[in-house]
Amino acid sequence: MKIPRFNRSRPHRQSGSAVLLFITLLAIMLMLITANSSALLHLHRELKLLDQRQIKRLNASQTNATTTAISPGQPGSK
């Protein structure tokens, strides 16, 4: 008794291409995640640097502040 053979080459080819497509999409997603995390790291460093510069600038302006005298013509001064 002979067992009938089915043409199974086509479904295997389709499933193989689906796996290949999935792996390709996964690789693209991983590259995007890596690029985004790298950009976020650079932005975080930039924000820290800007914050330090702002703190230095504000501290310098406080030490160089001058006191204002009230002129005699202003109301409330005696």
Biopython code that builds the backbone (N, CA, C, O; Angstrom):
import numpy as np
from Bio.PDB.StructureBuilder import StructureBuilder

atoms = [
    (1, "MET", "N", (0.836, -1.169, 0.000)),
    (1, "MET", "CA", (0.000, 0.000, 0.000)),
    (1, "MET", "C", (0.883, 1.236, 0.000)),
    (1, "MET", "O", (1.814, 1.369, 0.795)),
    (2, "LYS", "N", (0.562, 2.120, -0.908)),
    (2, "LYS", "CA", (1.346, 3.340, -1.025)),
    (2, "LYS", "C", (0.656, 4.455, -0.249)),
    (2, "LYS", "O", (-0.567, 4.594, -0.270)),
    (3, "ILE", "N", (1.480, 5.246, 0.436)),
    (3, "ILE", "CA", (0.972, 6.407, 1.156)),
    (3, "ILE", "C", (1.065, 7.606, 0.231)),
    (3, "ILE", "O", (2.131, 7.873, -0.325)),
    (4, "PRO", "N", (-0.026, 8.332, 0.054)),
    (4, "PRO", "CA", (0.041, 9.471, -0.855)),
    (4, "PRO", "C", (0.912, 10.590, -0.280)),
    (4, "PRO", "O", (0.833, 10.913, 0.905)),
    (5, "ARG", "N", (1.744, 11.171, -1.148)),
    (5, "ARG", "CA", (2.619, 12.278, -0.720)),
    (5, "ARG", "C", (1.929, 13.587, -1.022)),
    (5, "ARG", "O", (1.367, 13.795, -2.097)),
    (6, "PHE", "N", (1.992, 14.458, -0.042)),
    (6, "PHE", "CA", (1.438, 15.790, -0.231)),
    (6, "PHE", "C", (2.577, 16.752, -0.545)),
    (6, "PHE", "O", (3.703, 16.579, -0.078)),
    (7, "ASN", "N", (2.275, 17.735, -1.319)),
    (7, "ASN", "CA", (3.284, 18.728, -1.665)),
    (7, "ASN", "C", (3.430, 19.686, -0.477)),
    (7, "ASN", "O", (2.637, 20.613, -0.312)),
    (8, "ARG", "N", (4.434, 19.450, 0.327)),
    (8, "ARG", "CA", (4.628, 20.252, 1.536)),
    (8, "ARG", "C", (5.739, 21.293, 1.377)),
    (8, "ARG", "O", (6.076, 21.976, 2.344)),
    (9, "SER", "N", (6.302, 21.427, 0.205)),
    (9, "SER", "CA", (7.406, 22.371, 0.021)),
    (9, "SER", "C", (6.926, 23.811, 0.148)),
    (9, "SER", "O", (7.674, 24.658, 0.635)),
    (10, "ARG", "N", (5.742, 24.101, -0.260)),
    (10, "ARG", "CA", (5.235, 25.474, -0.221)),
    (10, "ARG", "C", (4.980, 25.979, 1.205)),
    (10, "ARG", "O", (5.428, 27.081, 1.523)),
    (11, "PRO", "N", (4.292, 25.244, 2.078)),
    (11, "PRO", "CA", (4.118, 25.745, 3.447)),
    (11, "PRO", "C", (5.435, 25.916, 4.196)),
    (11, "PRO", "O", (5.567, 26.831, 5.009)),
    (12, "HIS", "N", (6.411, 25.048, 3.933)),
    (12, "HIS", "CA", (7.699, 25.210, 4.610)),
    (12, "HIS", "C", (8.381, 26.493, 4.153)),
    (12, "HIS", "O", (8.994, 27.198, 4.955)),
    (13, "ARG", "N", (8.276, 26.787, 2.893)),
    (13, "ARG", "CA", (8.876, 28.010, 2.368)),
    (13, "ARG", "C", (8.201, 29.235, 2.991)),
    (13, "ARG", "O", (8.878, 30.196, 3.358)),
    (14, "GLN", "N", (6.897, 29.204, 3.108)),
    (14, "GLN", "CA", (6.174, 30.335, 3.692)),
    (14, "GLN", "C", (6.522, 30.501, 5.159)),
    (14, "GLN", "O", (6.724, 31.625, 5.620)),
    (15, "SER", "N", (6.594, 29.419, 5.894)),
    (15, "SER", "CA", (6.918, 29.540, 7.317)),
    (15, "SER", "C", (8.361, 29.998, 7.504)),
    (15, "SER", "O", (8.665, 30.706, 8.465)),
    (16, "GLY", "N", (9.242, 29.607, 6.607)),
    (16, "GLY", "CA", (10.626, 30.053, 6.685)),
    (16, "GLY", "C", (10.749, 31.542, 6.417)),
    (16, "GLY", "O", (11.529, 32.234, 7.071)),
    (17, "SER", "N", (9.980, 32.037, 5.456)),
    (17, "SER", "CA", (10.033, 33.468, 5.164)),
    (17, "SER", "C", (9.385, 34.281, 6.285)),
    (17, "SER", "O", (9.793, 35.413, 6.545)),
    (18, "ALA", "N", (8.386, 33.715, 6.943)),
    (18, "ALA", "CA", (7.765, 34.411, 8.072)),
    (18, "ALA", "C", (8.758, 34.550, 9.225)),
    (18, "ALA", "O", (8.816, 35.593, 9.876)),
    (19, "VAL", "N", (9.526, 33.514, 9.469)),
    (19, "VAL", "CA", (10.543, 33.566, 10.529)),
    (19, "VAL", "C", (11.608, 34.584, 10.166)),
    (19, "VAL", "O", (12.054, 35.352, 11.018)),
    (20, "LEU", "N", (12.015, 34.594, 8.910)),
    (20, "LEU", "CA", (13.023, 35.553, 8.460)),
    (20, "LEU", "C", (12.512, 36.982, 8.591)),
    (20, "LEU", "O", (13.248, 37.868, 9.023)),
    (21, "LEU", "N", (11.266, 37.206, 8.222)),
    (21, "LEU", "CA", (10.664, 38.527, 8.356)),
    (21, "LEU", "C", (10.588, 38.941, 9.824)),
    (21, "LEU", "O", (10.869, 40.092, 10.158)),
    (22, "PHE", "N", (10.213, 38.021, 10.695)),
    (22, "PHE", "CA", (10.136, 38.307, 12.132)),
    (22, "PHE", "C", (11.508, 38.666, 12.693)),
    (22, "PHE", "O", (11.632, 39.619, 13.462)),
    (23, "ILE", "N", (12.520, 37.927, 12.322)),
    (23, "ILE", "CA", (13.881, 38.207, 12.812)),
    (23, "ILE", "C", (14.358, 39.562, 12.303)),
    (23, "ILE", "O", (15.008, 40.307, 13.037)),
    (24, "THR", "N", (14.040, 39.889, 11.044)),
    (24, "THR", "CA", (14.424, 41.192, 10.487)),
    (24, "THR", "C", (13.750, 42.326, 11.244)),
    (24, "THR", "O", (14.400, 43.307, 11.606)),
    (25, "LEU", "N", (12.447, 42.196, 11.484)),
    (25, "LEU", "CA", (11.733, 43.234, 12.240)),
    (25, "LEU", "C", (12.271, 43.360, 13.660)),
    (25, "LEU", "O", (12.384, 44.468, 14.185)),
    (26, "LEU", "N", (12.598, 42.246, 14.276)),
    (26, "LEU", "CA", (13.163, 42.272, 15.623)),
    (26, "LEU", "C", (14.518, 42.982, 15.634)),
    (26, "LEU", "O", (14.814, 43.744, 16.554)),
    (27, "ALA", "N", (15.331, 42.734, 14.624)),
    (27, "ALA", "CA", (16.637, 43.405, 14.532)),
    (27, "ALA", "C", (16.462, 44.908, 14.350)),
    (27, "ALA", "O", (17.191, 45.694, 14.957)),
    (28, "ILE", "N", (15.503, 45.315, 13.519)),
    (28, "ILE", "CA", (15.251, 46.748, 13.314)),
    (28, "ILE", "C", (14.786, 47.395, 14.614)),
    (28, "ILE", "O", (15.219, 48.496, 14.953)),
    (29, "MET", "N", (13.904, 46.710, 15.341)),
    (29, "MET", "CA", (13.422, 47.248, 16.624)),
    (29, "MET", "C", (14.567, 47.393, 17.626)),
    (29, "MET", "O", (14.632, 48.381, 18.357)),
    (30, "LEU", "N", (15.458, 46.422, 17.660)),
    (30, "LEU", "CA", (16.595, 46.500, 18.581)),
    (30, "LEU", "C", (17.525, 47.656, 18.220)),
    (30, "LEU", "O", (18.054, 48.327, 19.105)),
    (31, "MET", "N", (17.726, 47.890, 16.918)),
    (31, "MET", "CA", (18.556, 49.024, 16.507)),
    (31, "MET", "C", (17.909, 50.349, 16.916)),
    (31, "MET", "O", (18.599, 51.263, 17.366)),
    (32, "LEU", "N", (16.597, 50.453, 16.761)),
    (32, "LEU", "CA", (15.905, 51.677, 17.164)),
    (32, "LEU", "C", (15.981, 51.888, 18.673)),
    (32, "LEU", "O", (16.174, 53.015, 19.131)),
    (33, "ILE", "N", (15.833, 50.836, 19.433)),
    (33, "ILE", "CA", (15.931, 50.939, 20.892)),
    (33, "ILE", "C", (17.329, 51.391, 21.306)),
    (33, "ILE", "O", (17.481, 52.235, 22.189)),
    (34, "THR", "N", (18.346, 50.825, 20.664)),
    (34, "THR", "CA", (19.726, 51.213, 20.969)),
    (34, "THR", "C", (19.973, 52.678, 20.623)),
    (34, "THR", "O", (20.600, 53.405, 21.393)),
    (35, "ALA", "N", (19.481, 53.106, 19.469)),
    (35, "ALA", "CA", (19.672, 54.499, 19.057)),
    (35, "ALA", "C", (18.941, 55.451, 20.005)),
    (35, "ALA", "O", (19.478, 56.499, 20.363)),
    (36, "ASN", "N", (17.739, 55.098, 20.409)),
    (36, "ASN", "CA", (16.983, 55.950, 21.325)),
    (36, "ASN", "C", (17.631, 56.030, 22.702)),
    (36, "ASN", "O", (17.688, 57.103, 23.301)),
    (37, "SER", "N", (18.116, 54.910, 23.200)),
    (37, "SER", "CA", (18.748, 54.945, 24.514)),
    (37, "SER", "C", (20.052, 55.738, 24.465)),
    (37, "SER", "O", (20.403, 56.412, 25.433)),
    (38, "SER", "N", (20.764, 55.663, 23.357)),
    (38, "SER", "CA", (21.982, 56.458, 23.200)),
    (38, "SER", "C", (21.647, 57.947, 23.160)),
    (38, "SER", "O", (22.329, 58.758, 23.787)),
    (39, "ALA", "N", (20.606, 58.301, 22.431)),
    (39, "ALA", "CA", (20.194, 59.705, 22.358)),
    (39, "ALA", "C", (19.739, 60.207, 23.724)),
    (39, "ALA", "O", (20.041, 61.340, 24.099)),
    (40, "LEU", "N", (19.025, 59.385, 24.462)),
    (40, "LEU", "CA", (18.579, 59.779, 25.807)),
    (40, "LEU", "C", (19.763, 59.970, 26.754)),
    (40, "LEU", "O", (19.751, 60.870, 27.593)),
    (41, "LEU", "N", (20.773, 59.131, 26.621)),
    (41, "LEU", "CA", (21.968, 59.274, 27.450)),
    (41, "LEU", "C", (22.665, 60.596, 27.158)),
    (41, "LEU", "O", (23.078, 61.297, 28.082)),
    (42, "HIS", "N", (22.799, 60.943, 25.876)),
    (42, "HIS", "CA", (23.426, 62.212, 25.512)),
    (42, "HIS", "C", (22.590, 63.397, 25.993)),
    (42, "HIS", "O", (23.144, 64.394, 26.457)),
    (43, "LEU", "N", (21.285, 63.301, 25.890)),
    (43, "LEU", "CA", (20.424, 64.384, 26.371)),
    (43, "LEU", "C", (20.526, 64.546, 27.883)),
    (43, "LEU", "O", (20.515, 65.665, 28.398)),
    (44, "HIS", "N", (20.623, 63.429, 28.587)),
    (44, "HIS", "CA", (20.762, 63.500, 30.045)),
    (44, "HIS", "C", (22.071, 64.198, 30.425)),
    (44, "HIS", "O", (22.092, 65.031, 31.331)),
    (45, "ARG", "N", (23.147, 63.862, 29.739)),
    (45, "ARG", "CA", (24.434, 64.521, 30.005)),
    (45, "ARG", "C", (24.359, 66.016, 29.685)),
    (45, "ARG", "O", (24.894, 66.844, 30.423)),
    (46, "GLU", "N", (23.696, 66.350, 28.587)),
    (46, "GLU", "CA", (23.557, 67.752, 28.196)),
    (46, "GLU", "C", (22.764, 68.533, 29.248)),
    (46, "GLU", "O", (23.115, 69.663, 29.586)),
    (47, "LEU", "N", (21.692, 67.921, 29.764)),
    (47, "LEU", "CA", (20.888, 68.586, 30.796)),
    (47, "LEU", "C", (21.686, 68.784, 32.079)),
    (47, "LEU", "O", (21.569, 69.824, 32.725)),
    (48, "LYS", "N", (22.489, 67.803, 32.451)),
    (48, "LYS", "CA", (23.324, 67.961, 33.644)),
    (48, "LYS", "C", (24.309, 69.103, 33.468)),
    (48, "LYS", "O", (24.522, 69.895, 34.385)),
    (49, "LEU", "N", (24.911, 69.186, 32.282)),
    (49, "LEU", "CA", (25.870, 70.250, 32.004)),
    (49, "LEU", "C", (25.187, 71.615, 32.038)),
    (49, "LEU", "O", (25.721, 72.560, 32.618)),
    (50, "LEU", "N", (24.009, 71.723, 31.419)),
    (50, "LEU", "CA", (23.276, 72.987, 31.441)),
    (50, "LEU", "C", (22.861, 73.372, 32.857)),
    (50, "LEU", "O", (22.901, 74.545, 33.226)),
    (51, "ASP", "N", (22.467, 72.381, 33.639)),
    (51, "ASP", "CA", (22.076, 72.646, 35.028)),
    (51, "ASP", "C", (23.268, 73.167, 35.830)),
    (51, "ASP", "O", (23.129, 74.105, 36.615)),
    (52, "GLN", "N", (24.433, 72.563, 35.634)),
    (52, "GLN", "CA", (25.632, 73.020, 36.346)),
    (52, "GLN", "C", (26.005, 74.440, 35.930)),
    (52, "GLN", "O", (26.383, 75.256, 36.771)),
    (53, "ARG", "N", (25.902, 74.735, 34.644)),
    (53, "ARG", "CA", (26.208, 76.095, 34.182)),
    (53, "ARG", "C", (25.227, 77.106, 34.753)),
    (53, "ARG", "O", (25.614, 78.207, 35.145)),
    (54, "GLN", "N", (23.954, 76.726, 34.797)),
    (54, "GLN", "CA", (22.933, 77.622, 35.337)),
    (54, "GLN", "C", (23.174, 77.883, 36.821)),
    (54, "GLN", "O", (23.040, 79.018, 37.280)),
    (55, "ILE", "N", (23.526, 76.851, 37.567)),
    (55, "ILE", "CA", (23.803, 77.016, 38.991)),
    (55, "ILE", "C", (25.000, 77.928, 39.192)),
    (55, "ILE", "O", (24.970, 78.803, 40.058)),
    (56, "LYS", "N", (26.060, 77.738, 38.403)),
    (56, "LYS", "CA", (27.243, 78.601, 38.518)),
    (56, "LYS", "C", (26.888, 80.052, 38.187)),
    (56, "LYS", "O", (27.338, 80.978, 38.863)),
    (57, "ARG", "N", (26.081, 80.239, 37.148)),
    (57, "ARG", "CA", (25.699, 81.594, 36.750)),
    (57, "ARG", "C", (24.856, 82.266, 37.834)),
    (57, "ARG", "O", (25.053, 83.443, 38.137)),
    (58, "LEU", "N", (23.926, 81.525, 38.413)),
    (58, "LEU", "CA", (23.077, 82.100, 39.454)),
    (58, "LEU", "C", (23.860, 82.385, 40.735)),
    (58, "LEU", "O", (23.618, 83.392, 41.401)),
    (59, "ASN", "N", (24.783, 81.513, 41.075)),
    (59, "ASN", "CA", (25.618, 81.748, 42.261)),
    (59, "ASN", "C", (26.523, 82.951, 42.060)),
    (59, "ASN", "O", (26.753, 83.718, 42.996)),
    (60, "ALA", "N", (27.035, 83.123, 40.858)),
    (60, "ALA", "CA", (27.900, 84.265, 40.578)),
    (60, "ALA", "C", (27.111, 85.561, 40.632)),
    (60, "ALA", "O", (27.630, 86.579, 41.091)),
    (61, "SER", "N", (25.873, 85.545, 40.176)),
    (61, "SER", "CA", (25.081, 86.776, 40.200)),
    (61, "SER", "C", (24.688, 87.144, 41.631)),
    (61, "SER", "O", (24.502, 88.325, 41.927)),
    (62, "GLN", "N", (24.561, 86.176, 42.511)),
    (62, "GLN", "CA", (24.235, 86.473, 43.908)),
    (62, "GLN", "C", (25.427, 87.097, 44.628)),
    (62, "GLN", "O", (25.246, 87.977, 45.469)),
    (63, "THR", "N", (26.617, 86.663, 44.317)),
    (63, "THR", "CA", (27.789, 87.205, 44.995)),
    (63, "THR", "C", (28.136, 88.594, 44.482)),
    (63, "THR", "O", (28.746, 89.381, 45.207)),
    (64, "ASN", "N", (27.764, 88.911, 43.254)),
    (64, "ASN", "CA", (28.060, 90.216, 42.686)),
    (64, "ASN", "C", (26.885, 91.185, 42.817)),
    (64, "ASN", "O", (26.913, 92.269, 42.234)),
    (65, "ALA", "N", (25.870, 90.813, 43.563)),
    (65, "ALA", "CA", (24.684, 91.662, 43.684)),
    (65, "ALA", "C", (25.028, 92.918, 44.477)),
    (65, "ALA", "O", (25.808, 92.872, 45.428)),
    (66, "THR", "N", (24.442, 94.026, 44.075)),
    (66, "THR", "CA", (24.660, 95.281, 44.790)),
    (66, "THR", "C", (23.412, 95.609, 45.589)),
    (66, "THR", "O", (22.302, 95.226, 45.218)),
    (67, "THR", "N", (23.602, 96.305, 46.664)),
    (67, "THR", "CA", (22.455, 96.699, 47.472)),
    (67, "THR", "C", (21.929, 98.017, 46.929)),
    (67, "THR", "O", (22.702, 98.901, 46.560)),
    (68, "THR", "N", (20.632, 98.139, 46.885)),
    (68, "THR", "CA", (20.033, 99.369, 46.369)),
    (68, "THR", "C", (19.660, 100.266, 47.539)),
    (68, "THR", "O", (19.072, 99.823, 48.525)),
    (69, "ALA", "N", (20.013, 101.521, 47.405)),
    (69, "ALA", "CA", (19.682, 102.494, 48.446)),
    (69, "ALA", "C", (18.362, 103.150, 48.094)),
    (69, "ALA", "O", (18.044, 103.337, 46.920)),
    (70, "ILE", "N", (17.585, 103.503, 49.127)),
    (70, "ILE", "CA", (16.313, 104.179, 48.930)),
    (70, "ILE", "C", (16.582, 105.660, 48.803)),
    (70, "ILE", "O", (17.206, 106.271, 49.670)),
    (71, "SER", "N", (16.108, 106.224, 47.723)),
    (71, "SER", "CA", (16.337, 107.650, 47.524)),
    (71, "SER", "C", (15.378, 108.452, 48.416)),
    (71, "SER", "O", (14.292, 107.973, 48.744)),
    (72, "PRO", "N", (15.773, 109.655, 48.804)),
    (72, "PRO", "CA", (14.937, 110.442, 49.712)),
    (72, "PRO", "C", (13.602, 110.856, 49.101)),
    (72, "PRO", "O", (12.675, 111.179, 49.843)),
    (73, "GLY", "N", (13.475, 110.857, 47.801)),
    (73, "GLY", "CA", (12.238, 111.299, 47.179)),
    (73, "GLY", "C", (11.148, 110.213, 47.166)),
    (73, "GLY", "O", (10.003, 110.505, 46.820)),
    (74, "GLN", "N", (11.482, 108.976, 47.533)),
    (74, "GLN", "CA", (10.500, 107.902, 47.481)),
    (74, "GLN", "C", (9.588, 107.960, 48.707)),
    (74, "GLN", "O", (10.049, 108.256, 49.810)),
    (75, "PRO", "N", (8.301, 107.679, 48.519)),
    (75, "PRO", "CA", (7.415, 107.678, 49.670)),
    (75, "PRO", "C", (7.760, 106.534, 50.611)),
    (75, "PRO", "O", (8.172, 105.458, 50.176)),
    (76, "GLY", "N", (7.597, 106.766, 51.847)),
    (76, "GLY", "CA", (7.874, 105.759, 52.871)),
    (76, "GLY", "C", (9.281, 105.826, 53.415)),
    (76, "GLY", "O", (9.608, 105.073, 54.332)),
    (77, "SER", "N", (10.117, 106.682, 52.900)),
    (77, "SER", "CA", (11.461, 106.799, 53.432)),
    (77, "SER", "C", (11.528, 108.010, 54.365)),
    (77, "SER", "O", (11.003, 109.075, 54.040)),
    (78, "LYS", "N", (12.148, 107.852, 55.480)),
    (78, "LYS", "CA", (12.269, 108.947, 56.451)),
    (78, "LYS", "C", (13.671, 109.153, 56.866)),
    (78, "LYS", "O", (13.951, 110.034, 57.678)),
]
sb = StructureBuilder()
sb.init_structure("model")
sb.init_model(0)
sb.init_chain("A")
sb.init_seg("    ")
for serial, (resi, resn, name, xyz) in enumerate(atoms, 1):
    if name == "N":
        sb.init_residue(resn, " ", resi, " ")
    sb.init_atom(name, np.array(xyz, "f"), 0.0, 1.0, " ", f" {name:<3s}", serial, name[0])
structure = sb.get_structure()
